């Protein structure tokens, strides 16, 4: 009797089942680590926005803080650095979305010189890109709110 070389169907099914069990264990851990990385990136961006706001208020004392991320970013093409494009913040951050989070500035207080602001970071997809929202104000203290 000649025995053919190769694997039987049962052996292949056992290997596939083992691979599926390993994937079922590994994928949730991968998703949790991606969420943790996105949240760490969001905190870092909030810190960068706070630093940029303080630099902006120092560079433009007659304006104070700004309520526009685009004002902290690079100037429009062909224009020089001005209060509408101070070139303090990275263009990706000044666009408002990075690493699954959307960023914004609000709650500007004071007139004619803006003396306060609030920066915020919210996950684009709660549970997918992040679990917590972050915010900071002119004091520089970063706070979070759990969305779940």
Secondary structure by P-SEA (a helix, b strand, c coil): ccccccccaaaaaaaaaaaaaaaaacaaaaaaaaaaaaaaaaaaaaaaaaaaaaaaaaaccccccccccccccccccccccccccccccccccccccccccccccccccccccccccccccccccccccccbbbbcccccbbbbbbcc
